[in-house]
Amino acid sequence: MELMIVVAIIGILSAVAIPKFGLMLRSAKEADVKSKLGVLRSALNIYFAENLAIFPRGSAGQNQSTLKDTLTPKYLLAIPECYVYPHHEKNSTVDNLSNSNFFLSPSACPGNWVFVSNENDSNWGLIAVGCYHRDSKGLIWTTY
């Protein structure tokens, strides 16, 4: 009888713990993406300070070339991977945007880094996660 009670208690505890473990795993992967975004922003701020308040420039469609060539290897060894789990695959692509209207369009969802590289845009220098899915807290990724 005592053994059955112990088995029942272990079953109840595991039923509670397993879903929490999945949420913790997802939260850890989200924290990884947020920390990598912070690394990119720090590198951009150092570039900005060293270049007399000028962010890198570029035009839309130049995947990764402008920001990667500007930041590596002086400010970063490599562009970090963006992995918005479970919605997108791992990649280290940076899309250069000519305007920040991208952030108003939920249909655009590449799941990589996006950088506003047009100096005439009010959001010039903004780098974000280009994903319109929600994280475990219910926030949309482009708000980070």
N, CA, C and O atoms as a GROMACS GRO file, in nm:
protein
  576
    1MET      N    1   0.082  -0.120   0.000
    1MET     CA    2   0.000   0.000   0.000
    1MET      C    3   0.087   0.127   0.000
    1MET      O    4   0.061   0.222  -0.073
    2GLU      N    5   0.192   0.125   0.083
    2GLU     CA    6   0.279   0.242   0.090
    2GLU      C    7   0.350   0.265  -0.042
    2GLU      O    8   0.369   0.380  -0.083
    3LEU      N    9   0.388   0.158  -0.109
    3LEU     CA   10   0.454   0.170  -0.238
    3LEU      C   11   0.362   0.234  -0.342
    3LEU      O   12   0.407   0.315  -0.424
    4MET      N   13   0.235   0.200  -0.340
    4MET     CA   14   0.138   0.258  -0.433
    4MET      C   15   0.122   0.408  -0.408
    4MET      O   16   0.108   0.487  -0.501
    5ILE      N   17   0.124   0.447  -0.281
    5ILE     CA   18   0.112   0.589  -0.247
    5ILE      C   19   0.235   0.666  -0.298
    5ILE      O   20   0.222   0.775  -0.353
    6VAL      N   21   0.354   0.607  -0.279
    6VAL     CA   22   0.477   0.670  -0.327
    6VAL      C   23   0.474   0.685  -0.479
    6VAL      O   24   0.510   0.790  -0.532
    7VAL      N   25   0.432   0.579  -0.549
    7VAL     CA   26   0.423   0.584  -0.695
    7VAL      C   27   0.322   0.690  -0.739
    7VAL      O   28   0.348   0.760  -0.836
    8ALA      N   29   0.210   0.703  -0.671
    8ALA     CA   30   0.108   0.804  -0.705
    8ALA      C   31   0.164   0.945  -0.684
    8ALA      O   32   0.140   1.034  -0.766
    9ILE      N   33   0.237   0.964  -0.575
    9ILE     CA   34   0.294   1.097  -0.549
    9ILE      C   35   0.397   1.132  -0.655
    9ILE      O   36   0.400   1.245  -0.703
   10ILE      N   37   0.482   1.036  -0.692
   10ILE     CA   38   0.581   1.061  -0.798
   10ILE      C   39   0.511   1.091  -0.930
   10ILE      O   40   0.556   1.178  -1.004
   11GLY      N   41   0.404   1.021  -0.961
   11GLY     CA   42   0.328   1.047  -1.084
   11GLY      C   43   0.269   1.187  -1.086
   11GLY      O   44   0.273   1.254  -1.189
   12ILE      N   45   0.215   1.231  -0.974
   12ILE     CA   46   0.156   1.366  -0.966
   12ILE      C   47   0.265   1.472  -0.981
   12ILE      O   48   0.247   1.570  -1.054
   13LEU      N   49   0.378   1.452  -0.913
   13LEU     CA   50   0.488   1.549  -0.924
   13LEU      C   51   0.543   1.557  -1.066
   13LEU      O   52   0.574   1.666  -1.115
   14SER      N   53   0.557   1.443  -1.134
   14SER     CA   54   0.608   1.446  -1.271
   14SER      C   55   0.507   1.507  -1.367
   14SER      O   56   0.546   1.572  -1.464
   15ALA      N   57   0.378   1.489  -1.342
   15ALA     CA   58   0.275   1.550  -1.427
   15ALA      C   59   0.278   1.702  -1.416
   15ALA      O   60   0.245   1.772  -1.512
   16VAL      N   61   0.317   1.753  -1.302
   16VAL     CA   62   0.327   1.897  -1.283
   16VAL      C   63   0.459   1.950  -1.338
   16VAL      O   64   0.463   2.059  -1.396
   17ALA      N   65   0.567   1.874  -1.322
   17ALA     CA   66   0.701   1.922  -1.358
   17ALA      C   67   0.729   1.920  -1.507
   17ALA      O   68   0.797   2.009  -1.557
   18ILE      N   69   0.679   1.823  -1.581
   18ILE     CA   70   0.712   1.809  -1.724
   18ILE      C   71   0.664   1.929  -1.806
   18ILE      O   72   0.743   1.980  -1.886
   19PRO      N   73   0.540   1.977  -1.791
   19PRO     CA   74   0.502   2.097  -1.868
   19PRO      C   75   0.585   2.220  -1.831
   19PRO      O   76   0.616   2.302  -1.918
   20LYS      N   77   0.621   2.234  -1.705
   20LYS     CA   78   0.704   2.347  -1.664
   20LYS      C   79   0.843   2.339  -1.727
   20LYS      O   80   0.902   2.442  -1.761
   21PHE      N   81   0.895   2.218  -1.743
   21PHE     CA   82   1.026   2.201  -1.804
   21PHE      C   83   1.023   2.250  -1.949
   21PHE      O   84   1.118   2.315  -1.994
   22GLY      N   85   0.916   2.218  -2.024
   22GLY     CA   86   0.904   2.264  -2.163
   22GLY      C   87   0.899   2.415  -2.172
   22GLY      O   88   0.960   2.474  -2.262
   23LEU      N   89   0.827   2.479  -2.081
   23LEU     CA   90   0.820   2.625  -2.079
   23LEU      C   91   0.956   2.685  -2.043
   23LEU      O   92   0.995   2.788  -2.100
   24MET      N   93   1.027   2.623  -1.950
   24MET     CA   94   1.160   2.671  -1.914
   24MET      C   95   1.257   2.659  -2.031
   24MET      O   96   1.341   2.746  -2.051
   25LEU      N   97   1.246   2.552  -2.108
   25LEU     CA   98   1.332   2.534  -2.224
   25LEU      C   99   1.305   2.643  -2.328
   25LEU      O  100   1.399   2.701  -2.383
   26ARG      N  101   1.178   2.670  -2.354
   26ARG     CA  102   1.144   2.776  -2.450
   26ARG      C  103   1.191   2.913  -2.400
   26ARG      O  104   1.242   2.993  -2.478
   27SER      N  105   1.173   2.940  -2.271
   27SER     CA  106   1.217   3.067  -2.215
   27SER      C  107   1.368   3.084  -2.225
   27SER      O  108   1.417   3.194  -2.248
   28ALA      N  109   1.442   2.975  -2.207
   28ALA     CA  110   1.588   2.982  -2.219
   28ALA      C  111   1.630   3.015  -2.361
   28ALA      O  112   1.723   3.093  -2.382
   29LYS      N  113   1.563   2.956  -2.460
   29LYS     CA  114   1.596   2.986  -2.600
   29LYS      C  115   1.560   3.130  -2.636
   29LYS      O  116   1.630   3.194  -2.714
   30GLU      N  117   1.450   3.180  -2.580
   30GLU     CA  118   1.412   3.319  -2.604
   30GLU      C  119   1.514   3.414  -2.540
   30GLU      O  120   1.550   3.516  -2.599
   31ALA      N  121   1.560   3.381  -2.422
   31ALA     CA  122   1.661   3.463  -2.355
   31ALA      C  123   1.791   3.466  -2.435
   31ALA      O  124   1.860   3.568  -2.438
   32ASP      N  125   1.824   3.355  -2.500
   32ASP     CA  126   1.943   3.349  -2.585
   32ASP      C  127   1.932   3.448  -2.701
   32ASP      O  128   2.027   3.520  -2.730
   33VAL      N  129   1.816   3.451  -2.767
   33VAL     CA  130   1.796   3.544  -2.879
   33VAL      C  131   1.801   3.689  -2.829
   33VAL      O  132   1.860   3.774  -2.896
   34LYS      N  133   1.742   3.716  -2.715
   34LYS     CA  134   1.742   3.852  -2.661
   34LYS      C  135   1.883   3.897  -2.624
   34LYS      O  136   1.920   4.013  -2.643
   35SER      N  137   1.963   3.804  -2.570
   35SER     CA  138   2.100   3.842  -2.535
   35SER      C  139   2.183   3.866  -2.660
   35SER      O  140   2.267   3.956  -2.661
   36LYS      N  141   2.162   3.788  -2.765
   36LYS     CA  142   2.233   3.810  -2.891
   36LYS      C  143   2.192   3.942  -2.955
   36LYS      O  144   2.274   4.010  -3.017
   37LEU      N  145   2.064   3.978  -2.941
   37LEU     CA  146   2.019   4.108  -2.989
   37LEU      C  147   2.090   4.220  -2.913
   37LEU      O  148   2.127   4.322  -2.971
   38GLY      N  149   2.109   4.200  -2.783
   38GLY     CA  150   2.183   4.298  -2.703
   38GLY      C  151   2.327   4.311  -2.748
   38GLY      O  152   2.382   4.421  -2.748
   39VAL      N  153   2.389   4.200  -2.786
   39VAL     CA  154   2.527   4.203  -2.837
   39VAL      C  155   2.533   4.285  -2.966
   39VAL      O  156   2.622   4.368  -2.983
   40LEU      N  157   2.438   4.261  -3.057
   40LEU     CA  158   2.434   4.337  -3.182
   40LEU      C  159   2.414   4.486  -3.156
   40LEU      O  160   2.479   4.570  -3.218
   41ARG      N  161   2.323   4.517  -3.065
   41ARG     CA  162   2.298   4.658  -3.034
   41ARG      C  163   2.420   4.725  -2.971
   41ARG      O  164   2.449   4.841  -3.000
   42SER      N  165   2.491   4.652  -2.887
   42SER     CA  166   2.612   4.707  -2.827
   42SER      C  167   2.718   4.735  -2.932
   42SER      O  168   2.783   4.840  -2.930
   43ALA      N  169   2.736   4.640  -3.025
   43ALA     CA  170   2.833   4.661  -3.133
   43ALA      C  171   2.794   4.781  -3.219
   43ALA      O  172   2.880   4.860  -3.259
   44LEU      N  173   2.664   4.796  -3.246
   44LEU     CA  174   2.618   4.912  -3.324
   44LEU      C  175   2.642   5.043  -3.249
   44LEU      O  176   2.680   5.143  -3.309
   45ASN      N  177   2.620   5.041  -3.118
   45ASN     CA  178   2.642   5.163  -3.040
   45ASN      C  179   2.789   5.201  -3.037
   45ASN      O  180   2.822   5.320  -3.041
   46ILE      N  181   2.878   5.104  -3.030
   46ILE     CA  182   3.021   5.134  -3.034
   46ILE      C  183   3.058   5.190  -3.170
   46ILE      O  184   3.133   5.288  -3.179
   47TYR      N  185   3.006   5.129  -3.277
   47TYR     CA  186   3.030   5.181  -3.413
   47TYR      C  187   2.980   5.325  -3.423
   47TYR      O  188   3.050   5.413  -3.474
   48PHE      N  189   2.859   5.349  -3.372
   48PHE     CA  190   2.796   5.480  -3.375
   48PHE      C  191   2.884   5.584  -3.304
   48PHE      O  192   2.903   5.695  -3.354
   49ALA      N  193   2.936   5.547  -3.188
   49ALA     CA  194   3.019   5.639  -3.111
   49ALA      C  195   3.152   5.667  -3.181
   49ALA      O  196   3.200   5.781  -3.178
   50GLU      N  197   3.210   5.567  -3.242
   50GLU     CA  198   3.340   5.585  -3.308
   50GLU      C  199   3.329   5.657  -3.442
   50GLU      O  200   3.429   5.709  -3.492
   51ASN      N  201   3.212   5.661  -3.500
   51ASN     CA  202   3.194   5.721  -3.633
   51ASN      C  203   3.111   5.848  -3.630
   51ASN      O  204   3.036   5.878  -3.723
   52LEU      N  205   3.125   5.922  -3.522
   52LEU     CA  206   3.064   6.055  -3.511
   52LEU      C  207   2.914   6.054  -3.534
   52LEU      O  208   2.862   6.131  -3.616
   53ALA      N  209   2.844   5.969  -3.464
   53ALA     CA  210   2.697   5.960  -3.465
   53ALA      C  211   2.641   5.922  -3.602
   53ALA      O  212   2.541   5.979  -3.646
   54ILE      N  213   2.705   5.828  -3.667
   54ILE     CA  214   2.656   5.778  -3.795
   54ILE      C  215   2.643   5.626  -3.787
   54ILE      O  216   2.738   5.557  -3.751
   55PHE      N  217   2.525   5.575  -3.820
   55PHE     CA  218   2.504   5.431  -3.829
   55PHE      C  219   2.545   5.382  -3.967
   55PHE      O  220   2.556   5.463  -4.059
   56PRO      N  221   2.568   5.252  -3.984
   56PRO     CA  222   2.597   5.199  -4.118
   56PRO      C  223   2.481   5.229  -4.213
   56PRO      O  224   2.365   5.226  -4.174
   57ARG      N  225   2.515   5.256  -4.337
   57ARG     CA  226   2.413   5.283  -4.440
   57ARG      C  227   2.407   5.165  -4.535
   57ARG      O  228   2.502   5.088  -4.547
   58GLY      N  229   2.295   5.153  -4.602
   58GLY     CA  230   2.280   5.048  -4.701
   58GLY      C  231   2.145   5.061  -4.768
   58GLY      O  232   2.069   5.153  -4.739
   59SER      N  233   2.116   4.970  -4.858
   59SER     CA  234   1.986   4.972  -4.924
   59SER      C  235   1.920   4.837  -4.905
   59SER      O  236   1.987   4.737  -4.879
   60ALA      N  237   1.790   4.835  -4.917
   60ALA     CA  238   1.714   4.711  -4.899
   60ALA      C  239   1.757   4.610  -5.004
   60ALA      O  240   1.792   4.646  -5.116
   61GLY      N  241   1.754   4.485  -4.967
   61GLY     CA  242   1.790   4.380  -5.059
   61GLY      C  243   1.935   4.337  -5.049
   61GLY      O  244   1.973   4.234  -5.105
   62GLN      N  245   2.017   4.414  -4.978
   62GLN     CA  246   2.157   4.374  -4.958
   62GLN      C  247   2.163   4.285  -4.835
   62GLN      O  248   2.204   4.331  -4.728
   63ASN      N  249   2.123   4.162  -4.849
   63ASN     CA  250   2.120   4.074  -4.734
   63ASN      C  251   2.257   4.062  -4.670
   63ASN      O  252   2.352   4.015  -4.732
   64GLN      N  253   2.266   4.106  -4.550
   64GLN     CA  254   2.378   4.087  -4.460
   64GLN      C  255   2.503   4.166  -4.497
   64GLN      O  256   2.587   4.189  -4.410
   65SER      N  257   2.520   4.208  -4.622
   65SER     CA  258   2.648   4.265  -4.663
   65SER      C  259   2.685   4.391  -4.585
   65SER      O  260   2.795   4.398  -4.532
   66THR      N  261   2.596   4.489  -4.577
   66THR     CA  262   2.632   4.615  -4.515
   66THR      C  263   2.666   4.600  -4.368
   66THR      O  264   2.774   4.640  -4.325
   67LEU      N  265   2.577   4.544  -4.290
   67LEU     CA  266   2.599   4.533  -4.147
   67LEU      C  267   2.709   4.433  -4.114
   67LEU      O  268   2.790   4.458  -4.025
   68LYS      N  269   2.712   4.321  -4.182
   68LYS     CA  270   2.816   4.221  -4.155
   68LYS      C  271   2.953   4.278  -4.187
   68LYS      O  272   3.045   4.266  -4.106
   69ASP      N  273   2.967   4.339  -4.301
   69ASP     CA  274   3.097   4.394  -4.340
   69ASP      C  275   3.139   4.510  -4.250
   69ASP      O  276   3.258   4.531  -4.229
   70THR      N  277   3.043   4.583  -4.198
   70THR     CA  278   3.074   4.696  -4.112
   70THR      C  279   3.115   4.652  -3.972
   70THR      O  280   3.210   4.706  -3.915
   71LEU      N  281   3.044   4.555  -3.916
   71LEU     CA  282   3.067   4.516  -3.776
   71LEU      C  283   3.173   4.408  -3.756
   71LEU      O  284   3.235   4.401  -3.651
   72THR      N  285   3.193   4.324  -3.858
   72THR     CA  286   3.292   4.216  -3.842
   72THR      C  287   3.417   4.252  -3.919
   72THR      O  288   3.405   4.310  -4.027
   73PRO      N  289   3.533   4.222  -3.874
   73PRO     CA  290   3.570   4.160  -3.746
   73PRO      C  291   3.605   4.261  -3.638
   73PRO      O  292   3.644   4.221  -3.528
   74LYS      N  293   3.591   4.391  -3.665
   74LYS     CA  294   3.635   4.490  -3.566
   74LYS      C  295   3.547   4.490  -3.440
   74LYS      O  296   3.600   4.496  -3.329
   75TYR      N  297   3.416   4.485  -3.456
   75TYR     CA  298   3.325   4.496  -3.342
   75TYR      C  299   3.271   4.361  -3.297
   75TYR      O  300   3.240   4.343  -3.179
   76LEU      N  301   3.258   4.266  -3.389
   76LEU     CA  302   3.210   4.131  -3.360
   76LEU      C  303   3.293   4.032  -3.439
   76LEU      O  304   3.338   4.063  -3.550
   77LEU      N  305   3.313   3.914  -3.385
   77LEU     CA  306   3.381   3.810  -3.463
   77LEU      C  307   3.291   3.760  -3.576
   77LEU      O  308   3.338   3.732  -3.686
   78ALA      N  309   3.161   3.751  -3.548
   78ALA     CA  310   3.062   3.707  -3.647
   78ALA      C  311   2.926   3.758  -3.603
   78ALA      O  312   2.904   3.786  -3.485
   79ILE      N  313   2.835   3.768  -3.698
   79ILE     CA  314   2.697   3.803  -3.665
   79ILE      C  315   2.636   3.682  -3.593
   79ILE      O  316   2.641   3.571  -3.646
   80PRO      N  317   2.579   3.701  -3.474
   80PRO     CA  318   2.523   3.586  -3.401
   80PRO      C  319   2.399   3.529  -3.470
   80PRO      O  320   2.330   3.597  -3.546
   81GLU      N  321   2.373   3.402  -3.442
   81GLU     CA  322   2.256   3.336  -3.500
   81GLU      C  323   2.128   3.382  -3.432
   81GLU      O  324   2.124   3.401  -3.311
   82CYS      N  325   2.026   3.399  -3.512
   82CYS     CA  326   1.893   3.429  -3.462
   82CYS      C  327   1.811   3.300  -3.473
   82CYS      O  328   1.797   3.245  -3.582
   83TYR      N  329   1.759   3.254  -3.362
   83TYR     CA  330   1.680   3.130  -3.363
   83TYR      C  331   1.553   3.152  -3.283
   83TYR      O  332   1.552   3.134  -3.161
   84VAL      N  333   1.446   3.190  -3.352
   84VAL     CA  334   1.319   3.213  -3.286
   84VAL      C  335   1.247   3.078  -3.279
   84VAL      O  336   1.176   3.039  -3.371
   85TYR      N  337   1.267   3.011  -3.168
   85TYR     CA  338   1.213   2.876  -3.145
   85TYR      C  339   1.066   2.886  -3.110
   85TYR      O  340   1.030   2.971  -3.029
   86PRO      N  341   0.980   2.806  -3.163
   86PRO     CA  342   0.994   2.702  -3.265
   86PRO      C  343   0.950   2.748  -3.403
   86PRO      O  344   0.922   2.665  -3.490
   87HIS      N  345   0.943   2.878  -3.425
   87HIS     CA  346   0.881   2.932  -3.547
   87HIS      C  347   0.973   2.939  -3.667
   87HIS      O  348   0.926   2.926  -3.780
   88HIS      N  349   1.103   2.959  -3.647
   88HIS     CA  350   1.196   2.979  -3.759
   88HIS      C  351   1.322   2.897  -3.740
   88HIS      O  352   1.353   2.852  -3.629
   89GLU      N  353   1.394   2.877  -3.848
   89GLU     CA  354   1.521   2.806  -3.844
   89GLU      C  355   1.633   2.900  -3.798
   89GLU      O  356   1.617   3.022  -3.801
   90LYS      N  357   1.745   2.843  -3.756
   90LYS     CA  358   1.861   2.923  -3.718
   90LYS      C  359   1.920   2.989  -3.841
   90LYS      O  360   1.936   2.926  -3.946
   91ASN      N  361   1.954   3.118  -3.829
   91ASN     CA  362   2.025   3.187  -3.936
   91ASN      C  363   2.091   3.311  -3.879
   91ASN      O  364   2.052   3.360  -3.772
   92SER      N  365   2.189   3.360  -3.948
   92SER     CA  366   2.257   3.482  -3.903
   92SER      C  367   2.247   3.592  -4.009
   92SER      O  368   2.337   3.674  -4.023
   93THR      N  369   2.139   3.591  -4.082
   93THR     CA  370   2.115   3.690  -4.186
   93THR      C  371   2.066   3.821  -4.125
   93THR      O  372   1.989   3.821  -4.029
   94VAL      N  373   2.112   3.932  -4.181
   94VAL     CA  374   2.064   4.064  -4.142
   94VAL      C  375   2.002   4.126  -4.266
   94VAL      O  376   2.072   4.150  -4.365
   95ASP      N  377   1.873   4.152  -4.263
   95ASP     CA  378   1.807   4.221  -4.373
   95ASP      C  379   1.816   4.372  -4.350
   95ASP      O  380   1.775   4.422  -4.246
   96ASN      N  381   1.872   4.442  -4.448
   96ASN     CA  382   1.879   4.588  -4.441
   96ASN      C  383   1.749   4.644  -4.496
   96ASN      O  384   1.712   4.615  -4.610
   97LEU      N  385   1.682   4.724  -4.417
   97LEU     CA  386   1.554   4.782  -4.458
   97LEU      C  387   1.574   4.927  -4.498
   97LEU      O  388   1.644   5.003  -4.430
   98SER      N  389   1.512   4.966  -4.610
   98SER     CA  390   1.522   5.106  -4.651
   98SER      C  391   1.426   5.193  -4.572
   98SER      O  392   1.445   5.314  -4.563
   99ASN      N  393   1.323   5.133  -4.514
   99ASN     CA  394   1.235   5.210  -4.425
   99ASN      C  395   1.178   5.116  -4.319
   99ASN      O  396   1.176   4.994  -4.336
  100SER      N  397   1.132   5.174  -4.211
  100SER     CA  398   1.085   5.094  -4.098
  100SER      C  399   0.939   5.057  -4.110
  100SER      O  400   0.879   5.014  -4.012
  101ASN      N  401   0.879   5.071  -4.228
  101ASN     CA  402   0.741   5.028  -4.247
  101ASN      C  403   0.727   4.877  -4.230
  101ASN      O  404   0.617   4.826  -4.210
  102PHE      N  405   0.840   4.807  -4.237
  102PHE     CA  406   0.841   4.663  -4.212
  102PHE      C  407   0.775   4.630  -4.078
  102PHE      O  408   0.703   4.531  -4.066
  103PHE      N  409   0.800   4.713  -3.979
  103PHE     CA  410   0.750   4.685  -3.845
  103PHE      C  411   0.599   4.704  -3.834
  103PHE      O  412   0.538   4.667  -3.734
  104LEU      N  413   0.538   4.761  -3.938
  104LEU     CA  414   0.394   4.778  -3.938
  104LEU      C  415   0.323   4.667  -4.014
  104LEU      O  416   0.200   4.663  -4.017
  105SER      N  417   0.398   4.576  -4.074
  105SER     CA  418   0.340   4.473  -4.160
  105SER      C  419   0.355   4.333  -4.099
  105SER      O  420   0.461   4.272  -4.112
  106PRO      N  421   0.251   4.282  -4.033
  106PRO     CA  422   0.260   4.149  -3.974
  106PRO      C  423   0.278   4.037  -4.076
  106PRO      O  424   0.316   3.926  -4.037
  107SER      N  425   0.253   4.062  -4.204
  107SER     CA  426   0.271   3.956  -4.304
  107SER      C  427   0.418   3.927  -4.330
  107SER      O  428   0.452   3.818  -4.376
  108ALA      N  429   0.506   4.022  -4.300
  108ALA     CA  430   0.650   4.000  -4.318
  108ALA      C  431   0.704   3.932  -4.192
  108ALA      O  432   0.696   3.986  -4.082
  109CYS      N  433   0.759   3.814  -4.210
  109CYS     CA  434   0.805   3.739  -4.094
  109CYS      C  435   0.924   3.651  -4.130
  109CYS      O  436   0.909   3.529  -4.135
  110PRO      N  437   1.042   3.710  -4.157
  110PRO     CA  438   1.155   3.628  -4.200
  110PRO      C  439   1.224   3.550  -4.088
  110PRO      O  440   1.290   3.450  -4.116
  111GLY      N  441   1.209   3.592  -3.963
  111GLY     CA  442   1.272   3.523  -3.853
  111GLY      C  443   1.421   3.543  -3.842
  111GLY      O  444   1.493   3.455  -3.794
  112ASN      N  445   1.470   3.658  -3.886
  112ASN     CA  446   1.612   3.688  -3.874
  112ASN      C  447   1.628   3.830  -3.819
  112ASN      O  448   1.531   3.892  -3.778
  113TRP      N  449   1.750   3.880  -3.820
  113TRP     CA  450   1.774   4.017  -3.775
  113TRP      C  451   1.732   4.114  -3.884
  113TRP      O  452   1.753   4.087  -4.002
  114VAL      N  453   1.673   4.226  -3.847
  114VAL     CA  454   1.639   4.331  -3.942
  114VAL      C  455   1.700   4.462  -3.892
  114VAL      O  456   1.697   4.493  -3.772
  115PHE      N  457   1.757   4.538  -3.985
  115PHE     CA  458   1.829   4.661  -3.952
  115PHE      C  459   1.781   4.772  -4.043
  115PHE      O  460   1.782   4.757  -4.166
  116VAL      N  461   1.740   4.885  -3.986
  116VAL     CA  462   1.697   5.001  -4.064
  116VAL      C  463   1.822   5.080  -4.100
  116VAL      O  464   1.883   5.144  -4.015
  117SER      N  465   1.859   5.073  -4.229
  117SER     CA  466   1.987   5.131  -4.273
  117SER      C  467   1.972   5.259  -4.353
  117SER      O  468   2.069   5.305  -4.413
  118ASN      N  469   1.854   5.317  -4.357
  118ASN     CA  470   1.831   5.440  -4.432
  118ASN      C  471   1.839   5.559  -4.336
  118ASN      O  472   1.760   5.569  -4.242
  119GLU      N  473   1.933   5.648  -4.361
  119GLU     CA  474   1.953   5.762  -4.271
  119GLU      C  475   1.835   5.860  -4.272
  119GLU      O  476   1.824   5.942  -4.182
  120ASN      N  477   1.748   5.852  -4.372
  120ASN     CA  478   1.632   5.942  -4.378
  120ASN      C  479   1.512   5.886  -4.302
  120ASN      O  480   1.410   5.954  -4.291
  121ASP      N  481   1.523   5.766  -4.251
  121ASP     CA  482   1.415   5.704  -4.175
  121ASP      C  483   1.428   5.745  -4.029
  121ASP      O  484   1.539   5.756  -3.977
  122SER      N  485   1.316   5.766  -3.962
  122SER     CA  486   1.321   5.807  -3.822
  122SER      C  487   1.376   5.696  -3.731
  122SER      O  488   1.422   5.725  -3.621
  123ASN      N  489   1.371   5.572  -3.776
  123ASN     CA  490   1.424   5.460  -3.698
  123ASN      C  491   1.562   5.416  -3.745
  123ASN      O  492   1.600   5.301  -3.723
  124TRP      N  493   1.636   5.502  -3.809
  124TRP     CA  494   1.768   5.468  -3.862
  124TRP      C  495   1.855   5.412  -3.749
  124TRP      O  496   1.865   5.472  -3.642
  125GLY      N  497   1.918   5.299  -3.774
  125GLY     CA  498   2.004   5.237  -3.674
  125GLY      C  499   1.935   5.134  -3.587
  125GLY      O  500   2.000   5.068  -3.506
  126LEU      N  501   1.803   5.120  -3.602
  126LEU     CA  502   1.729   5.023  -3.522
  126LEU      C  503   1.758   4.882  -3.571
  126LEU      O  504   1.752   4.855  -3.691
  127ILE      N  505   1.788   4.793  -3.481
  127ILE     CA  506   1.803   4.652  -3.515
  127ILE      C  507   1.708   4.574  -3.424
  127ILE      O  508   1.696   4.602  -3.305
  128ALA      N  509   1.639   4.477  -3.483
  128ALA     CA  510   1.538   4.400  -3.409
  128ALA      C  511   1.531   4.259  -3.462
  128ALA      O  512   1.597   4.223  -3.560
  129VAL      N  513   1.449   4.179  -3.397
  129VAL     CA  514   1.420   4.043  -3.443
  129VAL      C  515   1.302   4.054  -3.536
  129VAL      O  516   1.195   4.101  -3.497
  130GLY      N  517   1.319   4.010  -3.660
  130GLY     CA  518   1.213   4.021  -3.760
  130GLY      C  519   1.117   3.904  -3.753
  130GLY      O  520   1.118   3.817  -3.840
  131CYS      N  521   1.033   3.902  -3.651
  131CYS     CA  522   0.937   3.794  -3.635
  131CYS      C  523   0.810   3.848  -3.570
  131CYS      O  524   0.818   3.923  -3.473
  132TYR      N  525   0.696   3.812  -3.624
  132TYR     CA  526   0.569   3.859  -3.569
  132TYR      C  527   0.498   3.754  -3.484
  132TYR      O  528   0.383   3.774  -3.446
  133HIS      N  529   0.565   3.644  -3.456
  133HIS     CA  530   0.509   3.547  -3.363
  133HIS      C  531   0.523   3.603  -3.221
  133HIS      O  532   0.597   3.698  -3.196
  134ARG      N  533   0.451   3.543  -3.130
  134ARG     CA  534   0.458   3.587  -2.990
  134ARG      C  535   0.552   3.497  -2.911
  134ARG      O  536   0.562   3.377  -2.936
  135ASP      N  537   0.620   3.558  -2.815
  135ASP     CA  538   0.708   3.478  -2.728
  135ASP      C  539   0.626   3.418  -2.614
  135ASP      O  540   0.503   3.428  -2.614
  136SER      N  541   0.692   3.355  -2.519
  136SER     CA  542   0.621   3.287  -2.410
  136SER      C  543   0.550   3.385  -2.317
  136SER      O  544   0.463   3.344  -2.240
  137LYS      N  545   0.585   3.513  -2.322
  137LYS     CA  546   0.517   3.615  -2.241
  137LYS      C  547   0.404   3.683  -2.316
  137LYS      O  548   0.334   3.768  -2.261
  138GLY      N  549   0.385   3.646  -2.444
  138GLY     CA  550   0.278   3.704  -2.524
  138GLY      C  551   0.319   3.829  -2.601
  138GLY      O  552   0.234   3.892  -2.663
  139LEU      N  553   0.446   3.866  -2.598
  139LEU     CA  554   0.493   3.985  -2.670
  139LEU      C  555   0.539   3.947  -2.810
  139LEU      O  556   0.592   3.838  -2.832
  140ILE      N  557   0.518   4.038  -2.906
  140ILE     CA  558   0.561   4.015  -3.043
  140ILE      C  559   0.711   4.044  -3.051
  140ILE      O  560   0.759   4.142  -2.992
  141TRP      N  561   0.785   3.960  -3.124
  141TRP     CA  562   0.931   3.971  -3.128
  141TRP      C  563   0.981   4.104  -3.180
  141TRP      O  564   1.086   4.151  -3.134
  142THR      N  565   0.912   4.168  -3.274
  142THR     CA  566   0.961   4.295  -3.328
  142THR      C  567   0.961   4.406  -3.224
  142THR      O  568   1.019   4.512  -3.248
  143THR      N  569   0.897   4.384  -3.109
  143THR     CA  570   0.897   4.488  -3.005
  143THR      C  571   1.024   4.488  -2.924
  143THR      O  572   1.045   4.580  -2.844
  144TYR      N  573   1.109   4.388  -2.942
  144TYR     CA  574   1.235   4.383  -2.866
  144TYR      C  575   1.342   4.462  -2.937
  144TYR      O  576   1.455   4.469  -2.889
   0.00000   0.00000   0.00000
